[in-house]
Amino acid sequence: MKQHLALLVGILLFSIPALAQDKHREVGGRIPSHGPAPVKTNHPAGEHRVFNDKEGHPNVPHVHSNGKWIGHETGPGDVHYHLDHPWEHGRFTGGFGRGHVWHLGGGGPHRFWFGGFFFSVADYDLGFCGDWLWDSDQIVIYEDPDHDGWYLAYNVRLGTYCHVEYLGTN
């Protein structure tokens, strides 16, 4: 009986920090049920945007546990995401949203891949993905409702996202 009690106490002691961390960590580890809503008006993006809207949140575009996409409010007129030839390499057909979690297979922000699909991070977003693990992170792709030719790659581990362009299959 004492052994069972000691084992139970040990398990509880190791569980408390993990539970406390999850309660306070709103960003990362959760997969949004949907992408961002379309923006109805254009809001020009400043060159020094701030994304850490709450203490402890990253200063990069991220998604709250309630599904709010922080950093996706500039609208369809944002020149940083203009493409002369949207969907030049076709459209991504691998599936969108939480039912389609992919493991990055290698590369880097200029050309990365998973499942035979290739993508590139938008130049404007290169500073937002410096801590991504290009050979192992899990990502989910969402359609971008505002910027033709772009998708949103959500990093499950970090709770952050970047605009990405589909480059085709291998």
C-alpha positions in Angstrom: 0.0 0.0 0.0 2.8 2.4 0.9 4.5 1.7 -2.5 1.3 2.6 -4.3 0.8 5.8 -2.3 4.4 6.8 -2.9 4.0 6.1 -6.7 0.8 8.2 -6.8 2.5 11.1 -4.9 5.4 11.0 -7.3 3.2 11.1 -10.4 1.2 14.0 -8.9 4.4 16.0 -8.1 5.7 15.6 -11.7 2.2 16.5 -13.1 1.7 19.8 -11.3 4.3 21.8 -13.3 3.0 20.5 -16.6 -0.6 21.3 -15.7 0.3 24.8 -14.4 2.3 25.5 -17.6 -0.6 24.4 -19.8 -3.1 26.6 -17.9 -1.0 29.7 -18.4 0.3 29.0 -21.9 -2.2 30.2 -24.4 0.1 30.0 -27.5 1.4 26.8 -28.9 0.3 23.2 -28.7 -3.2 23.8 -29.9 -4.5 23.6 -33.5 -7.0 26.3 -34.5 -10.3 24.9 -35.8 -10.3 27.4 -38.7 -8.2 30.0 -40.4 -8.6 33.8 -39.9 -11.8 35.6 -41.0 -11.5 37.8 -44.0 -10.6 41.4 -43.2 -13.2 43.8 -44.4 -11.1 47.0 -44.6 -7.5 47.6 -45.4 -5.1 48.6 -42.6 -1.6 49.4 -43.9 1.1 47.4 -42.1 3.7 49.5 -40.4 7.3 48.5 -40.7 7.6 47.9 -36.9 4.6 45.8 -36.1 4.1 44.5 -32.6 2.4 41.1 -32.0 3.0 40.4 -28.3 -0.5 41.5 -27.3 -0.3 39.9 -23.9 2.6 39.2 -21.5 4.4 36.0 -22.4 3.1 36.0 -26.0 5.6 35.9 -28.9 6.3 39.1 -30.9 5.4 37.3 -34.1 2.0 36.4 -35.7 0.3 33.8 -33.5 -3.1 32.3 -32.7 -4.9 32.5 -29.3 -6.6 29.4 -27.8 -9.9 31.0 -28.6 -9.1 31.0 -32.3 -8.2 34.7 -32.7 -5.4 35.2 -35.3 -3.1 37.9 -34.1 -1.3 39.7 -36.9 -3.7 39.0 -39.7 -5.5 42.3 -39.9 -4.0 44.3 -42.7 -6.5 43.2 -45.4 -6.3 42.3 -49.1 -4.5 45.6 -50.0 -1.3 44.8 -48.0 1.5 45.3 -50.6 3.8 42.9 -48.6 1.7 40.0 -49.8 1.0 41.0 -53.4 1.9 38.4 -56.0 1.9 39.3 -59.8 1.0 35.7 -60.6 -1.0 34.1 -57.7 -1.0 30.3 -57.6 1.7 30.3 -60.3 2.6 26.7 -59.4 -1.0 25.5 -58.9 -3.0 25.2 -55.7 -2.2 23.2 -52.7 -4.4 20.1 -52.6 -3.1 18.3 -49.5 -5.9 19.4 -47.1 -6.5 22.3 -44.8 -7.1 22.8 -41.1 -6.7 20.7 -38.0 -7.5 17.4 -39.7 -4.3 17.7 -41.8 -1.2 18.0 -39.6 2.1 17.7 -41.5 5.7 17.1 -40.4 8.3 19.4 -42.0 10.7 17.3 -43.9 13.6 19.7 -44.5 14.8 22.8 -46.2 14.5 26.2 -44.8 12.2 29.3 -45.1 13.0 29.9 -48.8 12.1 26.3 -49.7 10.7 23.7 -47.4 8.7 20.5 -47.9 6.4 17.9 -46.4 4.5 15.0 -48.0 5.9 15.8 -51.5 4.6 19.5 -51.3 7.0 22.4 -51.5 6.5 25.9 -50.1 8.4 29.2 -49.5 7.8 31.7 -46.7 6.9 35.3 -47.8 9.9 37.6 -47.7 8.1 39.9 -45.3 7.5 37.0 -42.9 11.1 35.7 -42.8 11.7 37.2 -39.4 8.7 35.4 -38.0 10.0 31.8 -38.5 13.5 31.9 -37.2 12.8 29.3 -34.5 11.0 26.8 -36.6 12.5 23.3 -36.8 12.5 22.8 -40.6 13.1 19.0 -40.3 10.6 18.1 -37.6 8.0 20.7 -36.6 4.4 20.0 -37.2 2.5 22.5 -39.3 -1.1 22.9 -40.5 -1.9 24.8 -43.7 -4.9 27.2 -43.8 -6.2 29.2 -46.8 -5.5 32.9 -46.6 -8.9 34.7 -47.2 -7.3 38.0 -48.0 -4.1 37.5 -50.0 -4.4 35.7 -53.3 -1.8 33.1 -53.8 -0.8 32.8 -50.2 -1.5 30.2 -47.5 -0.9 30.4 -43.8 1.4 27.8 -42.3 0.7 27.4 -38.6 3.4 25.9 -36.4 1.8 23.6 -33.8 4.8 23.6 -31.4 5.1 27.4 -31.2 1.5 28.6 -32.0 2.9 31.0 -34.6 2.3 31.3 -38.3 3.7 32.7 -41.6 2.4 33.4 -45.0 3.7 30.8 -47.4 3.5 30.3 -51.2 2.9 26.9 -52.7 5.7 25.9 -55.1 4.3 22.6 -56.3 5.2 18.9 -55.9 8.4 17.1 -56.4 
